[in-house]
C-alpha cells in the first residue's frame, strides 16, 4: 500500500515538473509573441499614435491570454494538490486500520497463549 502511495507521489511530482516546464514554455511563447507583436507594430508604416495603440492592444491581448493560461495551470496544480492530500489521508487511514487489526490479533494471540499457559499449569499441578 505504501509503495502504491509513494508511486502516486512520485508520479505527481513528475507531472508537477512537466506542468512547470509547460508554464515556462507558455511564458516564453507569451513573451515572444509580445516582442514579435511589438516589433511588427514598430516596423509597420503607421503613425506614432496608431503604433502606440497597436502596441497597447497587442500587449493587453497577450497579457490576457497569459493570465488565463496561468490561471488554468494554477487551478490544475491546486486540484492535483488536493488529490495528493486526499490520497495521503486515505493511505494513513488504511495504515491505521491495519495497525489496529494487527494489534487486536496480537492481543488475541497473547490472551490465547496466557490461557494455554494457565491450563498447562493447572494440568501439571493435577498430576502430583
N, C-alpha and C positions, 0 to 999 in steps of 0.2 A: 504494500500500500504506500509506504513512504517512497519507494522507488518511483511509483506512478506519480506521486505528488512532486518529487524532485524533477522528474522528466517534464511535467507540465510547467514547472517553474523555469526550467532551462529553456524550454520552447517559448515560454512567454518572454524571457529575456531576449532570445534571438529575434522574435517578432518585434520587440521594442527597438532593438538595434536596426532592424530593417525599416521600421517606421521613422526612426531618427534619420537614417540615410535618405529616405523619401522626402522628409522635411527639408533636408539640406538641398536636395536636388530641386525641390519646388521653390525654395528660397532663391537658389541660383537662377532658375528659369524666370522667376518674377523680376529679379534684379536685371537680368539680361534683357528681358522684354522691355523693362522701363528704360534702360540705357539705349536699347535699339530704337524704341519709340522716340525718345528724346533726340537722339542723333538724326533720325529721319525727319522729325519736325524741324530741327535746327537747320538741316540742309535743304529743306523744301523752300521753294521760292515764294514764301508768304511774307506778309508784313510782320513787323515785330509783335504787334498786338495779336494777330492770328497765330503766330508761332507760340507766344506765351499761353494763349488759350488752349492750343493743341497740346502743349506740354502738360498743362494743368489737367486737361481732360484725360489724357493717357495715364498720367500719374495716378489720378483718382481711380481710374478703372483698374489699373494694376494693383493698387493698394486694396481695393475692394475684393478683388479676386484672391489676393494673398491672405487677407483676413479671413475670408470664407474658407479657404483651403486649410489654414492653420486651425480654425475653429473645428472643422471636421476632424482633423487629426487629433486635436486635443480631446474631443468627445470620444474618439476611438480608444485613445490611451486611457482615458478615465474609465470607460467601460471594461477594458482589459484589466485595469487595476482592481475594479470591483469583482471581476471574475476570479482573479488570483486570490483576493481576500476571502471570497466565498469558498473557493476550493481549499484554502488553508484551514478555514473554520471546519469544513466537513472532515478533512483529514484529522484534525485534532479531536473532533467528536468521536470519530471511528477509533482512534488510538485510545481515548479514554474508555470507550465501551469495551475494547479488547482487554485493557488493563483491569477493569472491574471484573470481567468474566474470568480472566486468569487468576485474579486474587481470590475470587469466590471458589474456583476449582481447587486452588492450592489449599485454602482453608478447609474445604470439604475433605480433601485427601488427608490433611493433618488431623482432622477430627476422627476420620476412619482409622488412622494409624493409632491414635490415642485409645480408641475403643478396643482395637485389636490387642494393644499392649495390655490394657486392663483385663481383658478376657483371658489373655495368656497368663497373666499374673494370678488371676483367680483360679484358673485351671491348675496351675503349678502348685498353689497352696492347698488345693484339694487332694493332691496326690500324697501328701505327707500326713 
